[in-house]
Every structure is written in structure tokens, then in C-alpha cells.
Amino acid sequence: MPILRKPAQYGFFSFDGGLLHQLSDAYGLGPLTGFRPILLDGDRCTLIDVRSQTSRKMVIEGSDGTRLFLKQIPWYCERDTLLLATRWQTQARAAGAPVPRLLHTRAGAPWFEIAGSYFTLTEYVPGHRYTGTADDRAQAGAAIARLHATTVDAPSAPAENAFAGALAHIALTRESTAVSHTVLDAMERAVHTWAEQADASGWDTLAGQLTHGDTNPWNLIYTDAGAMLIDFDNAHRGPSLRDIAEALLSFCSVHYQQDSTTFAPVLPGPIDRAAAADLLGAYARVRRPSPVEAACIPPAGGAVAVGLVCLGLLRGDYPAAMAPDLAAWATAVPGDITEILPRDRP
């Protein structure tokens, strides 16, 4: 998908009774009683717009107590991505993969359009947020592996390359922030080097795989029966190992502000070895990557790290003064992953 600027802030609470009626009619749901802009996790209550500011989301409740999750498709998710994501999620669910059931309208569509915006409606999955435990990480690793192991008949596009995506993030950061061009140039050179290494290892032979594209701790729901993956907005054709690389960084290195997707203004550290073992060990028990995939994980991890750094700088999560240290962290990631894989290789 293209790397685009975020539009003006969405009005997270700009839902009304008219939308309820439209949804009820489109999906044949019967009476809907209201929207809930909160997530409940035991005795913890979180406003959804605090948890994530990508697009409008609400829990919808029917008169019979049934709960569904309504989500607006983000601005960066183009129609071909939406087609692939909804097809993949629907078929993966049917095959037993750990993803919520995606509802279809009475006309058979997996999304609903209102005033130019697209919405999806899924079953509401009760569970808890990521709590940083070994069990949560193991659940995440197993869920990602089960998704990767599921065979589906999804569209061939969009196809993306992690290294091209990292370069696009650098270009947008160069255009939109005051970050030193020297720092960005260093990351750009590193990305080109990693791309060459991945190509030499057989990256292109994996291009037909499917990638979730956003395997951070907050895109899973953790339950007694295992974790479920949500938010397929970044799904695309490309090596699935990118999801492994991103999970390693987001679960084992990057710091977040409480339980939100906002990065804490703290320099990510070396990958936590014990945490990585939890994640990779659980993944390997379900699906063991091929030698080509394993060889491509380190350079892909570098590309993902650069993307995360640029995202944090663009959003203002990281101050520009942190850029040199962030770039140093990102360019060290492939070596860090290489040290982990011989011992804890999935």
C-alpha cells in the first residue's frame, strides 16, 4: 500500500442512530441498541480512541445482548487491500485459523459503505489485552503461525516489498519532518544493503505468500483458548516472515505507552532473548520456516525497524532529537536477530 500522510483527525464519536439503522438493515441484524466506545478488560476500561487512533471503532450491542465490533477502514487501506484482507480473513476463519468471524451484508459484501467510508463488522471476541507475559507471547507466536499455515485462495494483489516500504517511509520522513538528512541517508543505505542480502538469500521466491503486515501486541486478543489476530488493514502478498520480524521487534524490543499503539519516547533496546524464545518457540511448534525464510528474517527485521522508527518520528511519538539513536538501533537489528536465530530459530 502507498505510504501516505494521515488525514485530519477522525471524529471518533461521530456515530448516530441513523448509522445503527443502516447497519441493521444492511446486515439483517434486527434491533441494535447502541454504540459502546470502550473496551472492558476485567476491571479495566479503555476508551477505544485512546487505544488506537487509526480509524473509528465501536462495539455495537443488539437488543438480545449480542456484541459486534464495527471498524472504519483506515485511509491508507485501498480497495485492492480491502479485497485481499476480507477474502483472506473469511477463508482463514472457515479453515479454522484464529481470526474473528467477518460478517457479510445481506448482499454478500464483506464491508459496508456509508458516505464514502467503508466499514467492516466482525464478531466481538471477549479476551484481554497484552499483559507482557510469556503465555501471551506464546499465544501470539502460535496464532501467527496458524494463520501462515492456512491455505486460502486470495487475490494476487496488492504485492509489497518490505524494503521498498522502508524506503518510502524514509522519503516521507525526509519530506515531513526536521530529522537530519544524514541520519535518513544512513538508514537508506542500510535498507539497500539488506535488500541485496535478502535477494541473494531467495527473497523473491517467497513473494506469493501472504503477510498480515501489522503483528504488534495490540492486534491480537488473548483468550483462554489462544490468541486471535485482528486488523488485517496492512495485509498483502509478500514473504510471511515479515510478520515474524515485526513480532520480534514489537513484542521484544519496542516500548509502548501503556496499552496503546503509540510508541513511548524511549529508545528500543536489544531484542529480549527470553521473550523472543517464547514467541519463536510457539511459532515453530506450529510451522517451521524454510531455510530461505530463516535467512531472510534478519534483513527483513532491519527494514521493519526502519519503518517503525520513521512511523514514530512522523507521528511525533519520538522527538527528532532521538533520531540518531533510533537509526543506530534500527541498523543494528539484523545483527541482533542473527544472534537469536541459531539458538531460538523458529
Buried (B, 14 or more C-beta within 10 A) or exposed (E): BEBEEEEEEBEBEEBEEEBBEEBBEBBEBEEBEEBBBBBEBEEEEBEBBBBBBBBBBBBBBBEEEBEBBBBBBBBBBEEBBBBBBBBBBBBBBEBEBBBBBBBBBEEEBBBBEBEEBBBBBBBBBEBBBBEEEBEBBBBBBBBBBBBBEBEBEBBEEBBBBBBBBBBBBBBBBBEEBEBBEEBBEBBBEBBEBBBEBBEEBBBEEBEEBBBBBBBBBBBBBBBEEBBBBBBBBBBBBBBBBBBBBBBBBBBBBBEBEEBBBBBBBEBBEBBBEEBBBBBBBBBBEBBEBEEBBBBBBBBBBBBBBBBBBBBBBBEEBBEBEBBBBBBEBBBBBBEBBBBBBEEBBB
